[in-house]
Amino acid sequence: MKTWRWTVVALALLAAIVPGRMAAGQEAAKESSLQKSYKVLVDGTKEWVDTKIDVRGGTKLKITAEGTVTYPKKNKSFGPEGIKRGFADVIHEYAVPNGAHGELIGRLGSNGTLVPFEIGASTTYTAPVAERLFLGINQGMRDAAEAEGSFQVTVEVLEEGSVTDVGGPKETAIPEVTSQLIESLPRRVSDEQKNPGDMLNILIVGSEDEVVNVFTAGGWVKVDKGVGSTLKEGLLDTFEKKDYLTMPMSVLYLFDRPQDYGFAHAEPVRVVMSRNHLRVWKSPYEVKGRPLWCVAATHDIGFERDQRNNGLTHKIDPAIDGEREYVNETLSGTGLVKARAHVTPATPLTTAKTATGGEFHSDGRILVLMLKDNTTKN
């Protein structure tokens, strides 16, 4: 009889304990299921390889690599860390300008507008937005044509992200940027003689630090302010074996003053004649207590005659909406943009000439980007 009673008590205790253990085991299994691991072969003859891995914004990855790639004509072999930079690397067309030659690199998205990042033998990377992961080698097409070997890469998902909007937030109305505000803004910038020029085609809401941060995160660099700083920065970058990308741009005016900032996005070997660039002015207006910034963005594609003085000047791509959307993609892909929209003024500007006489055309829409507020948790 006692034996039976003790058996009942033991079973009751076991019933109370085992479910708890099972629940813990199930939770561990659930956590383990998030630890996904992928193997990817990065062939030395490829600049970029599609990993077929789609990540959400906020996903934390651990990427490790091994293997060897060789450039037979240069008699150089190297691992995922690449080759130590030399003066020959100062002017080139590498995806990561100041990364090591031949280093393993990564990027999000297939169109190349989001900033590539260094990996080397190992790195931990958090995706700013939802996108497809690509891996590559920091090399030019000529290097890839002669390369032999490959890197064997392991991609581990340490933490799954929660943001599913691909490439940045979805387009949505921003009611705080009213039609009255749009109509109160100048439509074009001007040169020093007040000749009307480039179109104001982007508005950004955010603090000064937030504006600078989003451009920096998007791969844009602040340009030098004059010829003196150009020589200085160019020499310093050369001595440090870095690319010089900050060649100055001409001064234009909005709200009766020069631009507050100039930013450029370019490949070093083409920066003299071709680059994505823009000028930024702080406006006298605010949106929900935060500064409103005005941007005129154009894409230099070569040279043409300056119709004001018959001198030589940069020629811009007349289809300027392409530059507007390039800014849209590069900044929205940083994860620092809270909301974005396109607005059409009551009388949209669809065609005009720059201050130097070059023609441009547009659908007339203005891109509005509202940046995440660094003072809050949004």
C-alpha positions as CSV (number, residue, x, y, z in Angstrom):
1,M,0.0,0.0,0.0
2,K,2.8,2.4,0.9
3,T,4.6,1.5,-2.2
4,W,1.6,2.4,-4.3
5,R,1.3,5.8,-2.5
6,W,4.9,6.6,-3.1
7,T,4.5,5.7,-6.7
8,V,1.6,8.2,-7.0
9,V,3.6,10.9,-5.3
10,A,6.6,10.3,-7.6
11,L,4.4,10.5,-10.7
12,A,2.8,13.7,-9.5
13,L,6.2,15.3,-8.9
14,L,7.4,14.1,-12.3
15,A,4.4,15.6,-14.0
16,A,5.0,18.9,-12.3
17,I,8.7,19.0,-13.3
18,V,8.8,17.5,-16.8
19,P,6.4,20.1,-18.5
20,G,8.7,22.9,-17.2
21,R,11.7,21.1,-18.6
22,M,9.9,20.5,-21.9
23,A,9.0,24.1,-22.2
24,A,12.6,25.2,-21.6
25,G,13.7,22.7,-24.2
26,Q,11.2,23.9,-26.7
27,E,12.3,27.5,-26.2
28,A,15.9,26.5,-26.7
29,A,14.9,24.7,-29.9
30,K,13.1,27.8,-31.0
31,E,16.1,30.0,-30.3
32,S,18.3,27.4,-32.1
33,S,16.1,27.6,-35.2
34,L,17.0,31.2,-35.6
35,Q,20.7,30.4,-35.8
36,K,20.7,29.9,-39.6
37,S,24.0,29.3,-41.3
38,Y,24.8,29.5,-45.0
39,K,27.8,28.5,-47.1
40,V,28.7,30.8,-50.1
41,L,31.5,30.4,-52.7
42,V,32.9,33.7,-53.9
43,D,34.8,33.0,-57.1
44,G,37.8,35.2,-57.7
45,T,36.6,36.0,-61.3
46,K,33.4,37.6,-60.0
47,E,33.0,41.1,-58.7
48,W,29.8,40.3,-57.0
49,V,28.0,37.0,-56.1
50,D,24.3,36.7,-55.2
51,T,24.1,34.8,-51.9
52,K,20.3,34.2,-52.4
53,I,20.0,35.3,-48.7
54,D,17.3,37.9,-48.1
55,V,17.7,39.7,-44.8
56,R,15.4,42.0,-42.8
57,G,16.3,45.4,-41.5
58,G,18.0,44.9,-38.1
59,T,19.3,41.4,-38.9
60,K,22.7,40.8,-37.3
61,L,25.1,38.6,-39.3
62,K,28.4,37.0,-38.6
63,I,30.4,36.6,-41.8
64,T,33.7,34.6,-41.8
65,A,35.8,33.5,-44.8
66,E,38.9,31.5,-45.8
67,G,40.6,30.6,-49.0
68,T,43.0,32.1,-51.5
69,V,42.8,34.2,-54.7
70,T,45.7,34.7,-57.0
71,Y,46.5,37.3,-59.7
72,P,49.0,35.3,-61.8
73,K,50.1,38.2,-63.9
74,K,51.0,40.2,-60.8
75,N,52.4,37.2,-59.0
76,K,50.2,38.0,-56.0
77,S,48.2,35.6,-53.8
78,F,46.1,36.7,-50.9
79,G,43.4,35.7,-48.4
80,P,40.1,37.4,-47.6
81,E,42.0,40.3,-46.0
82,G,43.2,41.3,-49.4
83,I,46.5,43.0,-50.3
84,K,48.0,45.8,-48.2
85,R,47.3,49.2,-49.9
86,G,50.0,50.9,-51.9
87,F,50.3,54.1,-53.9
88,A,49.1,52.2,-57.0
89,D,45.7,51.8,-55.2
90,V,45.1,55.5,-54.8
91,I,43.4,55.8,-58.2
92,H,41.2,52.8,-59.0
93,E,37.6,51.7,-59.3
94,Y,37.2,49.5,-56.2
95,A,33.7,49.2,-54.7
96,V,35.1,50.1,-51.2
97,P,37.4,53.0,-52.1
98,N,39.7,52.8,-49.1
99,G,39.4,49.0,-48.5
100,A,42.3,46.6,-49.2
101,H,42.8,45.5,-52.8
102,G,41.2,42.0,-53.2
103,E,39.5,42.1,-49.8
104,L,36.2,40.2,-49.3
105,I,33.4,42.8,-49.2
106,G,29.6,42.8,-49.0
107,R,26.6,44.9,-50.0
108,L,22.9,44.9,-49.8
109,G,20.7,45.1,-53.0
110,S,21.4,44.4,-56.6
111,N,21.5,47.9,-58.0
112,G,24.7,49.0,-56.3
113,T,23.3,52.2,-54.6
114,L,23.7,51.0,-51.0
115,V,27.1,51.4,-49.5
116,P,29.4,48.3,-49.7
117,F,31.1,47.2,-46.5
118,E,34.4,45.5,-45.6
119,I,34.4,41.9,-44.4
120,G,38.0,40.6,-44.6
121,A,38.4,37.3,-42.8
122,S,35.6,38.0,-40.3
123,T,33.1,40.7,-39.4
124,T,29.8,41.2,-37.7
125,Y,27.3,43.3,-39.7
126,T,23.8,44.6,-39.0
127,A,21.6,45.2,-42.0
128,P,20.1,48.7,-41.9
129,V,17.2,47.7,-44.2
130,A,15.6,44.6,-45.7
131,E,17.4,43.6,-48.9
132,R,19.3,40.8,-50.7
133,L,22.9,40.1,-49.5
134,F,25.7,40.1,-52.1
135,L,29.3,39.2,-51.5
136,G,32.2,40.3,-53.7
137,I,35.9,41.1,-54.0
138,N,37.3,44.6,-53.8
139,Q,38.8,44.6,-57.3
140,G,38.4,46.0,-60.8
141,M,37.2,44.1,-63.9
142,R,40.7,43.6,-65.1
143,D,41.6,41.9,-61.9
144,A,38.6,39.7,-62.0
145,A,39.4,38.7,-65.6
146,E,42.8,37.2,-64.6
147,A,41.9,36.0,-61.1
148,E,42.2,32.3,-59.9
149,G,40.8,30.7,-56.8
150,S,38.0,31.6,-54.4
151,F,36.9,32.4,-50.9
152,Q,34.7,30.0,-48.9
153,V,32.3,32.1,-46.9
154,T,30.1,31.3,-43.9
155,V,27.1,33.6,-43.2
156,E,25.5,33.1,-39.8
157,V,22.3,34.8,-38.7
158,L,22.9,35.8,-35.1
159,E,19.7,37.9,-34.6
160,E,16.7,38.1,-36.9
161,G,15.6,41.6,-37.8
162,S,12.0,42.8,-37.8
163,V,11.9,45.5,-40.6
164,T,10.5,44.1,-43.8
165,D,10.2,47.2,-46.0
166,V,12.8,46.6,-48.7
167,G,15.3,49.4,-49.3
168,G,13.8,51.7,-46.7
169,P,10.3,52.9,-45.6
170,K,7.4,52.6,-48.0
171,E,6.2,55.8,-49.6
172,T,3.5,57.5,-47.5
173,A,2.0,61.0,-47.2
174,I,3.8,63.4,-44.9
175,P,1.0,65.7,-43.9
176,E,3.3,68.0,-41.9
177,V,4.9,69.1,-45.2
178,T,1.9,71.1,-46.4
179,S,1.2,72.5,-49.9
180,Q,1.5,76.0,-48.4
181,L,5.0,75.2,-47.2
182,I,6.0,73.8,-50.6
183,E,4.7,76.9,-52.4
184,S,6.6,79.2,-50.0
185,L,9.9,77.7,-51.1
186,P,12.1,79.0,-54.0
187,R,11.9,76.6,-57.0
188,R,15.4,77.1,-58.2
189,V,18.9,78.2,-56.9
190,S,21.0,80.9,-58.5
191,D,24.6,81.9,-59.1
192,E,26.3,84.9,-57.6
193,Q,24.9,87.2,-60.4
194,K,21.4,85.8,-59.5
195,N,21.0,83.9,-62.7
196,P,18.5,81.1,-62.0
197,G,20.1,77.6,-62.1
198,D,19.5,74.1,-60.7
199,M,16.1,72.9,-59.5
200,L,15.4,72.5,-55.8
201,N,14.3,68.8,-56.0
202,I,14.7,67.4,-52.4
203,L,13.6,68.4,-49.0
204,I,14.9,66.8,-45.8
205,V,13.5,67.2,-42.3
206,G,16.0,66.7,-39.5
207,S,18.7,68.3,-37.3
208,E,22.1,69.4,-38.8
209,D,23.8,66.4,-37.2
210,E,21.1,64.0,-38.6
211,V,21.5,65.4,-42.1
212,V,25.3,65.1,-42.1
213,N,25.0,61.6,-40.6
214,V,22.5,60.3,-43.2
215,F,24.7,61.5,-46.1
216,T,27.8,60.0,-44.5
217,A,26.1,56.7,-43.9
218,G,24.8,56.8,-47.5
219,G,28.4,56.9,-48.8
220,W,28.4,60.7,-49.6
221,V,31.4,62.8,-48.7
222,K,31.6,66.5,-47.8
223,V,33.4,68.4,-50.6
224,D,36.3,70.8,-50.0
225,K,35.5,74.5,-49.9
226,G,38.2,75.8,-52.2
227,V,41.3,75.2,-54.3
228,G,43.6,75.5,-51.3
229,S,41.9,72.8,-49.4
230,T,41.7,70.7,-52.5
231,L,45.5,70.7,-52.9
232,K,46.0,70.0,-49.1
233,E,43.4,67.2,-48.9
234,G,44.5,65.6,-52.2
235,L,48.1,65.5,-51.0
236,L,47.2,64.1,-47.6
237,D,45.0,61.4,-49.1
238,T,47.8,60.4,-51.4
239,F,50.3,60.2,-48.7
240,E,47.9,58.1,-46.6
241,K,47.2,56.0,-49.7
242,K,43.5,56.9,-49.8
243,D,41.2,58.0,-52.6
244,Y,40.6,61.7,-53.1
245,L,36.9,62.2,-53.6
246,T,36.2,65.6,-52.1
247,M,37.0,67.9,-55.1
248,P,35.1,71.2,-54.5
249,M,32.0,72.4,-56.5
250,S,31.0,75.9,-57.5
251,V,29.1,78.1,-55.1
252,L,25.4,78.6,-55.7
253,Y,22.8,80.6,-53.7
254,L,19.5,80.0,-52.0
255,F,17.9,82.3,-49.4
256,D,20.5,84.9,-50.5
257,R,23.5,82.8,-49.2
258,P,25.9,80.1,-50.4
259,Q,25.2,76.4,-49.7
260,D,25.7,75.2,-46.2
261,Y,27.0,71.8,-47.4
262,G,28.2,70.2,-50.6
263,F,28.2,66.4,-50.9
264,A,29.5,64.1,-53.6
265,H,29.3,60.4,-54.5
266,A,31.9,59.4,-57.1
267,E,34.5,56.9,-58.2
268,P,38.0,58.4,-57.8
269,V,39.2,57.9,-61.4
270,R,36.1,59.8,-62.7
271,V,35.7,62.4,-60.0
272,V,37.0,65.2,-62.2
273,M,34.4,64.9,-64.9
274,S,31.7,62.7,-63.5
275,R,30.1,62.5,-60.1
276,N,26.8,62.5,-58.3
277,H,26.7,65.7,-56.3
278,L,24.3,68.1,-54.5
279,R,24.1,71.3,-52.5
280,V,22.3,71.7,-49.2
281,W,20.8,74.8,-47.6
282,K,19.1,75.1,-44.2
283,S,15.7,76.8,-44.8
284,P,14.1,79.4,-42.5
285,Y,11.2,76.9,-42.0
286,E,10.6,74.0,-39.5
287,V,8.5,70.9,-39.6
288,K,7.2,69.8,-36.2
289,G,10.0,71.8,-34.6
290,R,12.7,70.3,-36.7
291,P,14.7,72.1,-39.4
292,L,13.8,71.8,-43.0
293,W,16.7,71.5,-45.5
294,C,16.6,72.2,-49.2
295,V,18.6,70.2,-51.7
296,A,19.5,70.8,-55.3
297,A,21.0,67.5,-56.7
298,T,22.5,67.0,-60.2
299,H,24.8,64.4,-61.9
300,D,27.9,65.7,-63.7
301,I,28.5,63.6,-66.8
302,G,31.2,65.6,-68.6
303,F,32.1,69.1,-69.7
304,E,30.5,71.8,-71.9
305,R,30.8,75.5,-72.7
306,D,29.8,78.0,-70.0
307,Q,27.4,80.3,-71.9
308,R,28.1,83.1,-69.4
309,N,31.8,83.5,-70.2
310,N,32.7,80.8,-72.9
311,G,34.7,79.0,-70.3
312,L,34.7,75.3,-69.5
313,T,32.1,73.9,-67.0
314,H,30.6,70.7,-65.9
315,K,27.7,69.3,-68.0
316,I,24.9,67.8,-66.0
317,D,22.7,64.9,-67.0
318,P,19.6,66.7,-68.3
319,A,17.3,64.0,-66.9
320,I,17.7,65.3,-63.3
321,D,15.0,63.1,-61.8
322,G,17.5,60.2,-61.9
323,E,19.7,62.1,-59.5
324,R,16.8,62.8,-57.2
325,E,16.0,59.0,-57.1
326,Y,19.7,58.2,-56.6
327,V,19.7,60.3,-53.4
328,N,16.4,58.7,-52.4
329,E,17.9,55.2,-52.7
330,T,21.2,55.9,-51.0
331,L,19.7,57.8,-48.1
332,S,16.7,55.6,-47.5
333,G,19.0,52.5,-47.6
334,T,20.8,53.8,-44.4
335,G,17.9,52.9,-42.1
336,L,18.0,56.5,-40.9
337,V,14.9,57.7,-42.9
338,K,11.6,57.5,-41.0
339,A,9.3,58.5,-43.9
340,R,9.5,59.5,-47.5
341,A,7.2,60.8,-50.1
342,H,7.1,62.7,-53.5
343,V,5.1,65.9,-53.7
344,T,4.1,67.9,-56.8
345,P,3.9,71.7,-56.5
346,A,0.8,73.5,-57.8
347,T,3.0,74.7,-60.8
348,P,5.7,72.1,-61.2
349,L,9.0,73.0,-62.9
350,T,9.4,70.6,-65.8
351,T,12.1,72.2,-68.0
352,A,14.7,75.0,-67.6
353,K,18.3,75.8,-68.0
354,T,21.2,75.9,-65.4
355,A,23.0,79.1,-64.7
356,T,25.7,78.0,-67.2
357,G,23.1,77.4,-69.9
358,G,22.7,73.6,-69.8
359,E,19.2,72.3,-70.2
360,F,17.4,70.0,-67.8
361,H,14.0,68.4,-67.6
362,S,11.9,66.9,-64.8
363,D,8.5,65.5,-63.9
364,G,8.4,68.4,-61.4
365,R,8.1,66.3,-58.2
366,I,10.0,67.0,-55.1
367,L,11.3,64.2,-52.8
368,V,10.6,64.7,-49.1
369,L,12.7,62.7,-46.6
370,M,11.9,62.8,-42.8
371,L,14.9,61.5,-40.8
372,K,14.6,59.5,-37.6
373,D,14.9,61.8,-34.6
374,N,18.1,61.0,-32.7
375,T,16.6,62.3,-29.5
376,T,13.8,59.7,-29.4
377,K,13.8,55.9,-29.8
378,N,12.0,55.9,-33.2
